[in-house]
């Protein structure tokens, strides 16, 4: 059962089995900052390398949550959100509060501050 796996194993399992809509918690090192996605809701985007060497794209909704302004390549950041499979390693989104209160509130944690 995926819910009994450690956080890192849960992300690896979801990636290997092409699973989506999996609530995940973890941390990683920023290996690449990407331009914001301004199509629809605006998202700050960056790629993390996890401890198991897997990479994931984080898409952080900056119309709902605060931007992590000082985030740079090489920085470590913690996340709590939803994993969606794709052929590039996956995306973590829902790293913010749910304005409708129907979804677990996600977040990013960086240098002692919580962005949600």
DOVOVEX-83200 format. One record per atom (N, C-alpha, C): residue number from 1; residue in three letters; atom name; x, y, z. Coordinates in steps of 0.1 Angstrom, whole numbers. Layout:
% DOVOVEX-83200
+-----+------+------+-------+-------+-------+
|  nr | rest | atom |     x |     y |     z |
+-----+------+------+-------+-------+-------+
| NUM |  ALA |   CA |     X |     Y |     Z |
...
+-----+------+------+-------+-------+-------+
% end
This chain:
% DOVOVEX-83200
+-----+------+------+-------+-------+-------+
|  nr | rest | atom |     x |     y |     z |
+-----+------+------+-------+-------+-------+
|   1 |  UNK |    N |     8 |   -12 |     0 |
|   1 |  UNK |   CA |     0 |     0 |     0 |
|   1 |  UNK |    C |     9 |    12 |     0 |
|   2 |  UNK |    N |     6 |    21 |    -9 |
|   2 |  UNK |   CA |    15 |    33 |   -11 |
|   2 |  UNK |    C |    15 |    42 |     2 |
|   3 |  UNK |    N |     4 |    42 |     9 |
|   3 |  UNK |   CA |     3 |    51 |    21 |
|   3 |  UNK |    C |    12 |    46 |    32 |
|   4 |  UNK |    N |    17 |    34 |    32 |
|   4 |  UNK |   CA |    26 |    29 |    43 |
|   4 |  UNK |    C |    40 |    32 |    40 |
|   5 |  UNK |    N |    43 |    37 |    28 |
|   5 |  UNK |   CA |    57 |    39 |    24 |
|   5 |  UNK |    C |    62 |    52 |    30 |
|   6 |  UNK |    N |    76 |    53 |    31 |
|   6 |  UNK |   CA |    82 |    66 |    36 |
|   6 |  UNK |    C |    79 |    76 |    25 |
|   7 |  UNK |    N |    81 |    89 |    29 |
|   7 |  UNK |   CA |    78 |   100 |    19 |
|   7 |  UNK |    C |    86 |    98 |     6 |
|   8 |  UNK |    N |    99 |    96 |     7 |
|   8 |  UNK |   CA |   107 |    95 |    -4 |
|   8 |  UNK |    C |   103 |    82 |   -13 |
|   9 |  UNK |    N |   101 |    71 |    -6 |
|   9 |  UNK |   CA |    97 |    59 |   -13 |
|   9 |  UNK |    C |    83 |    61 |   -20 |
|  10 |  UNK |    N |    74 |    69 |   -13 |
|  10 |  UNK |   CA |    61 |    71 |   -19 |
|  10 |  UNK |    C |    62 |    79 |   -33 |
|  11 |  UNK |    N |    71 |    89 |   -33 |
|  11 |  UNK |   CA |    73 |    96 |   -45 |
|  11 |  UNK |    C |    79 |    87 |   -56 |
|  12 |  UNK |    N |    89 |    79 |   -52 |
|  12 |  UNK |   CA |    96 |    70 |   -62 |
|  12 |  UNK |    C |    86 |    60 |   -67 |
|  13 |  UNK |    N |    77 |    54 |   -58 |
|  13 |  UNK |   CA |    67 |    45 |   -62 |
|  13 |  UNK |    C |    57 |    51 |   -72 |
|  14 |  UNK |    N |    53 |    63 |   -69 |
|  14 |  UNK |   CA |    43 |    70 |   -77 |
|  14 |  UNK |    C |    49 |    72 |   -91 |
|  15 |  UNK |    N |    62 |    76 |   -91 |
|  15 |  UNK |   CA |    68 |    79 |  -104 |
|  15 |  UNK |    C |    69 |    66 |  -112 |
|  16 |  UNK |    N |    74 |    55 |  -106 |
|  16 |  UNK |   CA |    76 |    42 |  -113 |
|  16 |  UNK |    C |    63 |    36 |  -118 |
|  17 |  UNK |    N |    53 |    39 |  -111 |
|  17 |  UNK |   CA |    40 |    33 |  -114 |
|  17 |  UNK |    C |    30 |    42 |  -121 |
|  18 |  UNK |    N |    35 |    54 |  -125 |
|  18 |  UNK |   CA |    27 |    64 |  -132 |
|  18 |  UNK |    C |    15 |    68 |  -125 |
|  19 |  UNK |    N |    16 |    70 |  -111 |
|  19 |  UNK |   CA |     5 |    73 |  -103 |
|  19 |  UNK |    C |     4 |    88 |  -102 |
|  20 |  UNK |    N |    -8 |    93 |  -100 |
|  20 |  UNK |   CA |   -11 |   108 |   -98 |
|  20 |  UNK |    C |   -20 |   110 |   -87 |
|  21 |  UNK |    N |   -22 |   122 |   -83 |
|  21 |  UNK |   CA |   -30 |   126 |   -72 |
|  21 |  UNK |    C |   -26 |   120 |   -59 |
|  22 |  UNK |    N |   -13 |   120 |   -56 |
|  22 |  UNK |   CA |    -7 |   114 |   -44 |
|  22 |  UNK |    C |    -2 |   125 |   -35 |
|  23 |  UNK |    N |    -8 |   126 |   -23 |
|  23 |  UNK |   CA |    -3 |   136 |   -13 |
|  23 |  UNK |    C |    11 |   132 |    -8 |
|  24 |  UNK |    N |    21 |   141 |   -10 |
|  24 |  UNK |   CA |    35 |   138 |    -7 |
|  24 |  UNK |    C |    41 |   149 |     2 |
|  25 |  UNK |    N |    51 |   145 |     9 |
|  25 |  UNK |   CA |    59 |   154 |    17 |
|  25 |  UNK |    C |    74 |   151 |    15 |
|  26 |  UNK |    N |    82 |   161 |    14 |
|  26 |  UNK |   CA |    96 |   158 |    12 |
|  26 |  UNK |    C |   104 |   171 |    11 |
|  27 |  UNK |    N |   116 |   169 |     7 |
|  27 |  UNK |   CA |   125 |   180 |     5 |
|  27 |  UNK |    C |   135 |   177 |    -6 |
|  28 |  UNK |    N |   141 |   187 |   -11 |
|  28 |  UNK |   CA |   151 |   185 |   -22 |
|  28 |  UNK |    C |   159 |   198 |   -24 |
|  29 |  UNK |    N |   169 |   196 |   -33 |
|  29 |  UNK |   CA |   178 |   207 |   -36 |
|  29 |  UNK |    C |   174 |   213 |   -50 |
|  30 |  UNK |    N |   173 |   226 |   -51 |
|  30 |  UNK |   CA |   169 |   232 |   -64 |
|  30 |  UNK |    C |   181 |   230 |   -73 |
|  31 |  UNK |    N |   178 |   224 |   -85 |
|  31 |  UNK |   CA |   188 |   222 |   -95 |
|  31 |  UNK |    C |   186 |   232 |  -107 |
|  32 |  UNK |    N |   173 |   237 |  -108 |
|  32 |  UNK |   CA |   171 |   247 |  -119 |
|  32 |  UNK |    C |   159 |   255 |  -115 |
|  33 |  UNK |    N |   160 |   268 |  -117 |
|  33 |  UNK |   CA |   149 |   277 |  -116 |
|  33 |  UNK |    C |   143 |   279 |  -130 |
|  34 |  UNK |    N |   130 |   279 |  -131 |
|  34 |  UNK |   CA |   123 |   281 |  -144 |
|  34 |  UNK |    C |   115 |   294 |  -144 |
|  35 |  UNK |    N |   112 |   299 |  -156 |
|  35 |  UNK |   CA |   103 |   311 |  -156 |
|  35 |  UNK |    C |    90 |   307 |  -151 |
|  36 |  UNK |    N |    83 |   317 |  -145 |
|  36 |  UNK |   CA |    69 |   315 |  -140 |
|  36 |  UNK |    C |    60 |   311 |  -152 |
|  37 |  UNK |    N |    51 |   302 |  -148 |
|  37 |  UNK |   CA |    40 |   299 |  -157 |
|  37 |  UNK |    C |    29 |   308 |  -155 |
|  38 |  UNK |    N |    26 |   317 |  -165 |
|  38 |  UNK |   CA |    16 |   327 |  -164 |
|  38 |  UNK |    C |     3 |   324 |  -171 |
|  39 |  UNK |    N |     2 |   311 |  -176 |
|  39 |  UNK |   CA |   -10 |   307 |  -183 |
|  39 |  UNK |    C |   -21 |   302 |  -173 |
|  40 |  UNK |    N |   -31 |   310 |  -171 |
|  40 |  UNK |   CA |   -41 |   307 |  -161 |
|  40 |  UNK |    C |   -36 |   312 |  -147 |
|  41 |  UNK |    N |   -37 |   304 |  -137 |
|  41 |  UNK |   CA |   -32 |   308 |  -124 |
|  41 |  UNK |    C |   -16 |   308 |  -125 |
|  42 |  UNK |    N |   -10 |   318 |  -119 |
|  42 |  UNK |   CA |     4 |   320 |  -120 |
|  42 |  UNK |    C |    11 |   310 |  -111 |
|  43 |  UNK |    N |    22 |   304 |  -116 |
|  43 |  UNK |   CA |    29 |   294 |  -108 |
|  43 |  UNK |    C |    44 |   297 |  -108 |
|  44 |  UNK |    N |    51 |   298 |   -97 |
|  44 |  UNK |   CA |    65 |   298 |   -96 |
|  44 |  UNK |    C |    70 |   284 |   -98 |
|  45 |  UNK |    N |    80 |   282 |  -107 |
|  45 |  UNK |   CA |    84 |   268 |  -110 |
|  45 |  UNK |    C |    99 |   266 |  -108 |
|  46 |  UNK |    N |   102 |   254 |  -103 |
|  46 |  UNK |   CA |   116 |   251 |  -101 |
|  46 |  UNK |    C |   117 |   235 |  -101 |
|  47 |  UNK |    N |   129 |   230 |  -104 |
|  47 |  UNK |   CA |   131 |   216 |  -104 |
|  47 |  UNK |    C |   140 |   212 |   -92 |
|  48 |  UNK |    N |   136 |   202 |   -85 |
|  48 |  UNK |   CA |   143 |   197 |   -73 |
|  48 |  UNK |    C |   149 |   184 |   -76 |
|  49 |  UNK |    N |   161 |   181 |   -70 |
|  49 |  UNK |   CA |   166 |   168 |   -70 |
|  49 |  UNK |    C |   164 |   163 |   -55 |
|  50 |  UNK |    N |   158 |   151 |   -54 |
|  50 |  UNK |   CA |   155 |   145 |   -42 |
|  50 |  UNK |    C |   167 |   136 |   -37 |
|  51 |  UNK |    N |   166 |   132 |   -25 |
|  51 |  UNK |   CA |   177 |   124 |   -19 |
|  51 |  UNK |    C |   180 |   111 |   -27 |
|  52 |  UNK |    N |   170 |   106 |   -34 |
|  52 |  UNK |   CA |   171 |    93 |   -42 |
|  52 |  UNK |    C |   175 |    96 |   -56 |
|  53 |  UNK |    N |   179 |   109 |   -59 |
|  53 |  UNK |   CA |   183 |   114 |   -72 |
|  53 |  UNK |    C |   172 |   116 |   -82 |
|  54 |  UNK |    N |   160 |   113 |   -79 |
|  54 |  UNK |   CA |   148 |   116 |   -87 |
|  54 |  UNK |    C |   147 |   131 |   -88 |
|  55 |  UNK |    N |   142 |   136 |   -99 |
|  55 |  UNK |   CA |   139 |   150 |  -100 |
|  55 |  UNK |    C |   124 |   152 |  -101 |
|  56 |  UNK |    N |   119 |   163 |   -96 |
|  56 |  UNK |   CA |   105 |   167 |   -97 |
|  56 |  UNK |    C |   104 |   182 |  -100 |
|  57 |  UNK |    N |    94 |   186 |  -107 |
|  57 |  UNK |   CA |    91 |   200 |  -109 |
|  57 |  UNK |    C |    81 |   204 |   -98 |
|  58 |  UNK |    N |    84 |   215 |   -92 |
|  58 |  UNK |   CA |    75 |   221 |   -82 |
|  58 |  UNK |    C |    68 |   233 |   -89 |
|  59 |  UNK |    N |    54 |   232 |   -89 |
|  59 |  UNK |   CA |    46 |   243 |   -95 |
|  59 |  UNK |    C |    38 |   249 |   -84 |
|  60 |  UNK |    N |    43 |   261 |   -79 |
|  60 |  UNK |   CA |    38 |   267 |   -67 |
|  60 |  UNK |    C |    29 |   279 |   -71 |
|  61 |  UNK |    N |    16 |   278 |   -67 |
|  61 |  UNK |   CA |     6 |   288 |   -72 |
|  61 |  UNK |    C |     8 |   301 |   -64 |
|  62 |  UNK |    N |    13 |   311 |   -72 |
|  62 |  UNK |   CA |    16 |   324 |   -65 |
|  62 |  UNK |    C |     4 |   334 |   -67 |
|  63 |  UNK |    N |    -7 |   329 |   -72 |
|  63 |  UNK |   CA |   -19 |   337 |   -71 |
|  63 |  UNK |    C |   -26 |   334 |   -57 |
|  64 |  UNK |    N |   -23 |   323 |   -51 |
|  64 |  UNK |   CA |   -28 |   320 |   -38 |
|  64 |  UNK |    C |   -18 |   321 |   -27 |
|  65 |  UNK |    N |    -6 |   317 |   -29 |
|  65 |  UNK |   CA |     5 |   317 |   -19 |
|  65 |  UNK |    C |    16 |   327 |   -23 |
|  66 |  UNK |    N |    24 |   330 |   -13 |
|  66 |  UNK |   CA |    35 |   339 |   -15 |
|  66 |  UNK |    C |    46 |   333 |   -24 |
|  67 |  UNK |    N |    53 |   341 |   -32 |
|  67 |  UNK |   CA |    64 |   337 |   -39 |
|  67 |  UNK |    C |    76 |   335 |   -30 |
|  68 |  UNK |    N |    84 |   325 |   -33 |
|  68 |  UNK |   CA |    97 |   323 |   -25 |
|  68 |  UNK |    C |   107 |   331 |   -33 |
|  69 |  UNK |    N |   108 |   344 |   -29 |
|  69 |  UNK |   CA |   116 |   353 |   -37 |
|  69 |  UNK |    C |   131 |   350 |   -37 |
|  70 |  UNK |    N |   137 |   346 |   -26 |
|  70 |  UNK |   CA |   151 |   345 |   -25 |
|  70 |  UNK |    C |   156 |   331 |   -29 |
|  71 |  UNK |    N |   147 |   322 |   -34 |
|  71 |  UNK |   CA |   151 |   308 |   -37 |
|  71 |  UNK |    C |   160 |   308 |   -49 |
|  72 |  UNK |    N |   171 |   301 |   -48 |
|  72 |  UNK |   CA |   182 |   300 |   -58 |
|  72 |  UNK |    C |   186 |   286 |   -61 |
|  73 |  UNK |    N |   192 |   283 |   -72 |
|  73 |  UNK |   CA |   198 |   270 |   -75 |
|  73 |  UNK |    C |   208 |   267 |   -64 |
|  74 |  UNK |    N |   207 |   254 |   -59 |
|  74 |  UNK |   CA |   216 |   250 |   -48 |
|  74 |  UNK |    C |   209 |   250 |   -35 |
|  75 |  UNK |    N |   198 |   257 |   -33 |
|  75 |  UNK |   CA |   191 |   258 |   -21 |
|  75 |  UNK |    C |   183 |   246 |   -18 |
|  76 |  UNK |    N |   181 |   243 |    -5 |
|  76 |  UNK |   CA |   172 |   232 |    -1 |
|  76 |  UNK |    C |   159 |   237 |     3 |
|  77 |  UNK |    N |   148 |   230 |     0 |
|  77 |  UNK |   CA |   134 |   235 |     3 |
|  77 |  UNK |    C |   126 |   222 |     6 |
|  78 |  UNK |    N |   117 |   224 |    16 |
|  78 |  UNK |   CA |   107 |   214 |    19 |
|  78 |  UNK |    C |    94 |   216 |    13 |
|  79 |  UNK |    N |    87 |   206 |     9 |
|  79 |  UNK |   CA |    74 |   207 |     3 |
|  79 |  UNK |    C |    63 |   197 |     8 |
|  80 |  UNK |    N |    51 |   201 |     8 |
|  80 |  UNK |   CA |    39 |   193 |    11 |
|  80 |  UNK |    C |    29 |   196 |     0 |
|  81 |  UNK |    N |    26 |   187 |    -8 |
|  81 |  UNK |   CA |    16 |   189 |   -19 |
|  81 |  UNK |    C |    12 |   176 |   -25 |
|  82 |  UNK |    N |     8 |   177 |   -38 |
|  82 |  UNK |   CA |     2 |   166 |   -45 |
|  82 |  UNK |    C |    11 |   163 |   -57 |
|  83 |  UNK |    N |    15 |   150 |   -58 |
|  83 |  UNK |   CA |    24 |   145 |   -69 |
|  83 |  UNK |    C |    15 |   141 |   -81 |
|  84 |  UNK |    N |    19 |   146 |   -92 |
|  84 |  UNK |   CA |    12 |   141 |  -105 |
|  84 |  UNK |    C |    23 |   136 |  -114 |
|  85 |  UNK |    N |    21 |   124 |  -119 |
|  85 |  UNK |   CA |    31 |   117 |  -128 |
|  85 |  UNK |    C |    32 |   124 |  -141 |
|  86 |  UNK |    N |    44 |   125 |  -146 |
|  86 |  UNK |   CA |    46 |   128 |  -160 |
|  86 |  UNK |    C |    59 |   121 |  -164 |
|  87 |  UNK |    N |    62 |   121 |  -177 |
|  87 |  UNK |   CA |    74 |   113 |  -182 |
|  87 |  UNK |    C |    87 |   120 |  -179 |
|  88 |  UNK |    N |    87 |   131 |  -172 |
|  88 |  UNK |   CA |   100 |   138 |  -168 |
|  88 |  UNK |    C |   103 |   137 |  -153 |
|  89 |  UNK |    N |    95 |   129 |  -146 |
|  89 |  UNK |   CA |    98 |   127 |  -132 |
|  89 |  UNK |    C |    86 |   131 |  -123 |
|  90 |  UNK |    N |    77 |   139 |  -128 |
|  90 |  UNK |   CA |    65 |   143 |  -121 |
|  90 |  UNK |    C |    65 |   158 |  -116 |
|  91 |  UNK |    N |    54 |   162 |  -112 |
|  91 |  UNK |   CA |    51 |   175 |  -108 |
|  91 |  UNK |    C |    45 |   175 |   -93 |
|  92 |  UNK |    N |    50 |   184 |   -85 |
|  92 |  UNK |   CA |    43 |   186 |   -72 |
|  92 |  UNK |    C |    36 |   199 |   -72 |
|  93 |  UNK |    N |    23 |   199 |   -70 |
|  93 |  UNK |   CA |    15 |   211 |   -69 |
|  93 |  UNK |    C |     7 |   211 |   -57 |
|  94 |  UNK |    N |    -3 |   220 |   -55 |
|  94 |  UNK |   CA |   -11 |   221 |   -43 |
|  94 |  UNK |    C |    -2 |   224 |   -31 |
|  95 |  UNK |    N |     8 |   232 |   -34 |
|  95 |  UNK |   CA |    18 |   236 |   -23 |
|  95 |  UNK |    C |    12 |   249 |   -16 |
|  96 |  UNK |    N |    -1 |   250 |   -14 |
|  96 |  UNK |   CA |    -7 |   262 |    -9 |
|  96 |  UNK |    C |   -20 |   258 |    -1 |
|  97 |  UNK |    N |   -26 |   267 |     6 |
|  97 |  UNK |   CA |   -39 |   265 |    12 |
|  97 |  UNK |    C |   -49 |   263 |     2 |
|  98 |  UNK |    N |   -60 |   255 |     5 |
|  98 |  UNK |   CA |   -71 |   254 |    -4 |
|  98 |  UNK |    C |   -81 |   265 |     0 |
|  99 |  UNK |    N |   -83 |   275 |    -9 |
|  99 |  UNK |   CA |   -93 |   286 |    -5 |
|  99 |  UNK |    C |  -107 |   280 |    -3 |
| 100 |  UNK |    N |  -110 |   269 |    -8 |
| 100 |  UNK |   CA |  -123 |   263 |    -6 |
| 100 |  UNK |    C |  -124 |   253 |     6 |
| 101 |  UNK |    N |  -113 |   250 |    12 |
| 101 |  UNK |   CA |  -113 |   242 |    24 |
| 101 |  UNK |    C |  -116 |   227 |    21 |
| 102 |  UNK |    N |  -115 |   223 |     9 |
| 102 |  UNK |   CA |  -118 |   209 |     6 |
| 102 |  UNK |    C |  -107 |   200 |     3 |
| 103 |  UNK |    N |   -95 |   205 |     4 |
| 103 |  UNK |   CA |   -82 |   198 |     1 |
| 103 |  UNK |    C |   -72 |   200 |    12 |
| 104 |  UNK |    N |   -64 |   190 |    15 |
| 104 |  UNK |   CA |   -53 |   193 |    25 |
| 104 |  UNK |    C |   -45 |   205 |    21 |
| 105 |  UNK |    N |   -42 |   214 |    31 |
| 105 |  UNK |   CA |   -34 |   225 |    28 |
| 105 |  UNK |    C |   -19 |   221 |    26 |
| 106 |  UNK |    N |   -14 |   225 |    14 |
| 106 |  UNK |   CA |     0 |   223 |    12 |
| 106 |  UNK |    C |     9 |   235 |    16 |
| 107 |  UNK |    N |    22 |   233 |    14 |
| 107 |  UNK |   CA |    31 |   244 |    17 |
| 107 |  UNK |    C |    45 |   242 |    11 |
| 108 |  UNK |    N |    53 |   252 |    11 |
| 108 |  UNK |   CA |    67 |   252 |    10 |
| 108 |  UNK |    C |    73 |   257 |    22 |
| 109 |  UNK |    N |    85 |   251 |    27 |
| 109 |  UNK |   CA |    92 |   257 |    38 |
| 109 |  UNK |    C |   106 |   259 |    33 |
| 110 |  UNK |    N |   111 |   272 |    36 |
| 110 |  UNK |   CA |   124 |   276 |    31 |
| 110 |  UNK |    C |   130 |   286 |    41 |
| 111 |  UNK |    N |   142 |   283 |    46 |
| 111 |  UNK |   CA |   149 |   291 |    56 |
| 111 |  UNK |    C |   140 |   295 |    67 |
| 112 |  UNK |    N |   133 |   285 |    73 |
| 112 |  UNK |   CA |   124 |   288 |    84 |
| 112 |  UNK |    C |   111 |   295 |    82 |
| 113 |  UNK |    N |   108 |   298 |    69 |
| 113 |  UNK |   CA |    95 |   304 |    66 |
| 113 |  UNK |    C |    86 |   295 |    59 |
| 114 |  UNK |    N |    73 |   296 |    61 |
| 114 |  UNK |   CA |    63 |   287 |    54 |
| 114 |  UNK |    C |    56 |   296 |    44 |
| 115 |  UNK |    N |    55 |   291 |    32 |
| 115 |  UNK |   CA |    48 |   297 |    21 |
| 115 |  UNK |    C |    36 |   289 |    17 |
| 116 |  UNK |    N |    24 |   294 |    20 |
| 116 |  UNK |   CA |    12 |   286 |    17 |
| 116 |  UNK |    C |     0 |   295 |    14 |
+-----+------+------+-------+-------+-------+
% end
